[in-house]
Each structure stands twice: as structure tokens, then as C-alpha cells.
Amino acid sequence: QVQLVESGGGLVQAGGSLRLSCAASGRTLSTYTMAWFRQAPGKEREFVGAITWSGGSTYYADSVKGRFTISRDNAKDTVYLQMNSLKPADTAVYYCAAALSYRPASYYSTSTYNYWGQGTQVTVSS
């Protein structure tokens, strides 16, 4: 079992930055593909980005490409989401997720992921 705990959310003005962290316990993250998803009120959970087990490849939703960056530190069993140039449309609960999948085509689907964190709220004011 993998337990994931997100932190770093909060309230920020448009144009600002936040850095989310996702810390794992119970099992090392080093073999897992990790991803961030988000869910706004009344909307489905949507893919934000993913990073392969080695950190060698990253994948992003078009809506965040160029503004968000995923990274990982396997020695600390932690994954990060650096969010810059935030917009009100980025307001959502952000979740990290872990999967033992190595097929890039699968990274965009919630059903790929075996473990989820409880989420952290990000609110961007205009």
C-alpha cells in the first residue's frame, strides 16, 4: 500500500505561484509513474501532468503546458508540482496519484492510478 499526502495549496492572486508537494509512505515511489490531477466544483477530475518513474519524461495537459512543472525526488519519496502564472481557471482541488503503468497513453486517465492522495485546495483570485 502507498499512502500519499499532498501539501502546499492555498490562496494566491492571479499571476502568482505555488508549489505543491506529494509525500509518500508505506512503499517507495521510485517504481511508480506519478501524476497530478485536479477537480473544480461541478466538474470531472482532469489530468494536469505526469512524470515517469525515473523523472526522465513528463507529460502535461495543454491548459498548463509552459506554466506548470512536475518533478520528483525519489530519495525523498516526494513529487512536486510547481505552478507559475496561475489563473482563476486553475482553482481546484489538486490530487496526486501513483500508478504502476509505463504506457504514456494511459497516463491521462484516472483509471490508470492505483493510489490517490486526499487532495489540497488551490484557489486563484482575480
Secondary structure, DSSP 8 states (H G I E B T S, - for coil): --EEEEE--EEEETT--EEEEEEEESS-STTSEEEEEEE-TTS--EEEEEE-TTS--EEE-TTTTTTEEEEEETTTTEEEEEE-S--GGG-EEEEEEEE----GGGTT-GGG-SEE---EEEEEE-
